[in-house]
Amino acid sequence: MSDSDLEAFRAETREWLEANCPPEMREPVRDEGDVYWGGRNASFKSDAQKAWFEACRDKGYTVPEWPKAYGGAGLTPPEGKILRQEMARINARPPLSSFGIWMLGPALLHFGTEGQKQKFLNEIARGEIRWCQGYSEPGSGSDLVSMQTFGEDKGDHWVVNGQKIWTSYADEADWIFCLVRTDKENKYQGITFMLFDMENEGVSTKPIKLISGNSPFCETFMDDVTVPKSYGEDIPGYVGEINRGWDVAKYLLGHEREMISATGGGDRASSLGAVTSRAGLLDPVLRAEMAMFDVDALSFTAMSEKFMDELKARKGHPAQPNMLKYAGTELNKRRHELLMAAGGSAALEWESEESNGGKTARSWLRTKANSIEGGTSEVMLNVISKRILDLPGA
Amino acid sequence: MPLYYDDDQTMLAETANQFMAEEGSIKNQLRHWRDRNCKDGFGHALWKQFGEMGFTGMLVGEDDGGLGMGQVEANIVLEEIGRNLTPSPFLSSSVLAATALKHGSNDVKGRWLPDLISGDKVYAVAIDEGPKHRPETIACNAEKSGNGFRLSGKKDFVVYGASSEMIVVAARTSGSDSDDDGVTLFAVPQDAAGMSHDSVRLVDSSMASHITFDGVELDGDSVIGEVDGGREVLNAMLMAGRVGSAAEGVGVARGAMDMTVDYLRQRKQFGKVIGEFQALQHRAAHLYSEVEIARAVTIKAAQLVDGASEKADLMASVAKAKVAKVAGLAVREGVQMHGGIGMTDEYDIGLYMKRDRALQEFLGDQYYHAGRVAELSGY
């Protein structure tokens, strides 16, 4: 596509956004209620949120780079980049957030059958089904492959028993993509990537209260849950092959690391010092630390951009997401330490209206998980050592 | 523009990589001239080869006989210079002086550009006054005298100044020391009466001059750009020089890191290759991450300079500060992980540490540029 075509696309996009993105949807996301997750039980917080979501859904802009047949807009990578830039320019909120978009979708695009893509991707793109992810178990964190949740083969279905932990929003999700052991003799080639409805009998969830006081994660229990091997013609109840779910999981972990490094990381174009109150800058040493942070954060933004550009062009080292995940999450933790320092005693408030329910403090605590979830920083460094630096025995 | 090299740039990188690794290697250049106590601190024969390769005039416009390339291309050459610690006046002459001369009149260009492009002559730039980079303050004074100017004052850290046929000098022609206006750039020939050099060797074996101007008479033709309006040209030079030295710093960091990781794969202690120890692996992996980020922001800054973006100035300081931090980390980790032999002159890792130190200081260190990032961001 020529540069002039792209510029025409930019102009069109700008016009479309102008006409379809309501002013309220150009305000920063203040709290969880501002995020639209979709799903069977979803409700809109405002008419503007509804209008913005529906406009994007109808245009394929909830998943702009997915093919049109699966609910996307079929944008090319350069077009996708332009759309992101134009949305960022007006601070447009994401119309739909979901683990279906970020994780299951990419897995299905890569490993799914045509029937699975038709059904599941369209449901995700239209915000009809909200997914959650069942990976970690109480005894299997960094060493995920040691997981024990077991599916007993009963011919046309499995009977699944076990427990998952850190399942994000499992109490609000409609379906789960879940790693289940289907061969106890084979560690890596004995796991199946199953898909099933959270309303199935035997599935129960229990929110986990975190140090932030919030409960975005659950424990999910499976007690004799029936998981069919097929949901219809060409729609298997698992992704990839039976007993080869680890391949899908590894692929997805790469995606998760990209996502965390892009959203949770320091990927913000604005400077931290510039958004800090005057009182927070009174201490020259703190101001200096902010300046050093801004140097690192603006540099990381360039790294994220380079990574995305290389990804689209299929350049770059395949283990690079581990590096972004490591650097981005460590940076975000530092950012929130500085925000707490700059906020002073006001940032300590936990419930007051002025503090928006302790948002600064709760966010600060939340970021401590950034370098744990989706692979700890230490695991990331192990992977970089082994796969990129080619150091022995890592 | 995507943040990776296009086909032409990839080819240039391969060419520069090969040339610097062979002709510009540490053994053939840095050690060779250092061990002979060379008063220039670099090889003129190599500089001539730079000219033959087309590197010397790459930033000069095609209309003026150059290649009309951009900062991204100059940075590609500089990264290879950094990786091989190749001593050369490329940054002073072909980036800083060339950027200044682009703003000169046709007479100024005609007088100085051909010899720069051919590699026959070397030029330097005189900006700093004192041991720290503070170009906001220019006290070196050029007062009107007849049809020309009379230059008095001192300049420091003029890299390869004594080997240069011409020096671009930032001087004050009106106003007070810290004014933006009232700065003028002059092309001062080496043989100008009243100019004296105290040429000193620096920690990285390069040479730099303390220059004293004692009533140096300059004719009006020596002005580059507008009288009293030199700040704009100076800023353009500084931006190109800062982004360029960031690229050289990325090369230094990568060179030091590669050498260190190689060493981790070979050195044995306690019956194991030391690269098996997780304590070292995690430090090496952290260093890798930082070097990748420093490289990304340097490419970004170069693209912004080429695109004349309004963000270029900010990102030039971001890149310079980031690279200073990261290259510093690379050479410190390099020496430490090499252990005792890292302290010996025989091993090259110490040379990286020395070059990095000089490069960090050149055109402003991380502290100066982080402060600048804060100011440009409005805090």
Interface residues (C-beta under 8 A of the other chain):
Chain A: S271 G273 A274 T276 L281 R287 A288 M290 A291 M292 D294 V295 D296 L298 S299 F300 A302 M303 E305 K306 F307 D309 E310 K312 A313 K315 Q320 M323 Y326 A327 E378 M380 L381 N382 I384 S385 I388 L389 D390 L391 P392 G393 A394
Chain B: P2 L3 Y4 V261 L264 R265 V273 G275 E276 Q278 Q281 H282 A284 A285 H286 Y288 S289 E290 E292 I293 A294 A296 V297 I299 K300 A301 L314 M315 V318 A319 A321 K322 K325 Q366 H369 A370 G371 V373 A374 S377 G378 Y379
